[in-house]
């Protein structure tokens, strides 16, 4: 499953579903797909996500793929790198006072 995040203030971002759900939960949301944040809730969600990323920046956040073999540590992508596009989208939405939606 792929999840696409959208706001009028930024280009759409598509992520692997399990990665997106993890980031949505770090924003303080239930992880429900599809769903949305109202414009007034975006700054709080952004702050929660940034706090979580700063506390666990180097932890890997890799998609789970059925039948895939475990990759070595050098091929892991950190939480900080996975979250960066969503953080930028949330910053733009907060700056412009726009809602954020996501769907599969």
N, C-alpha and C positions, 0 to 999 in steps of 0.2 A: 504494500500500500504506500502511496505517496500522499503527502499533505501539502497543500498550497496555502500560504499566508498572503493576505491581500489587504491593502489600505490605499486610499486615494493619494496618499502622500509619498508613496514609494513603489518601486516595481515589485510584482509578485515574486515570492520566494517559494521554491518547492524543496521538500526534504523527505527522507525516508520516514515512514510512519512511526516507527518506534522511537527514533531520534526526536521527531516532532513532539510526540506525546511526552517524552521525558522533559523537554524544554517547556512545554505548556504547563506541566506540573510544577516546574521550578518557578514559573511566573505566578504560582498560587492558584491556578485554575484546576478544575477537576480532571482535565485530560480528555474531555468529551470532544469528539469530532463528528460533525461540524459544530462550530461554536464561534463566539466572538467576544471582543472586549469593547465596551462603550468608550468613547473618547476620554471621559473623566476617569476611567479605570486604567488607562494605558500607562500613565506615569508610575503608578504603584506597581504594576506588573513588571515594568522595565526595571525599577529599583530592585524588586525581589530577584529577578533573573540576574542582574548584574552582581548582586551580593552573592548568590549561589555560585556564579562563575568565578568570582574572585576567591571564594573559599575553596573551590575544587577545580581550579583552572587546568591543571595537568592531568586530571583523571580522564581516561578514555571514554568516549561516548560513540560507540560504533554500532551500526545497524546489525540486527540479528537476521541472518539469512539462512533459510532451511537448507541443510545439507552442506553448508560451507564449512571448510576446515578452519581451525583456529589460526589466525595470522600471528606472526611474531610481533613483539612489542614495537619494533621499528615502523610498522605499518599502521599503528593505531592513530586515530585522530582525537585530539583532546576536546574536552567540553568547551574550552575557550574558543577553539576554532569552529566547532559546530554551531555555537551560539552566536558568533559574530554577525552573520547576515540578519538573524532575527533581532538582535540588539539594534542594529542600524535601522531596520524597518520600524521598530518600536520608537526609537528616537525621532524619526521623521514624523511618525503619526502623532507623537506627543507634541512636537513643535508646531504642527499644523492643526492640532485639535481634531484629529480624525479617528474613526473607529478602526478596529483591526478584526478581520474575519479569517477563519481557516476552515478548509474542507478537504475531503479526500477526492 
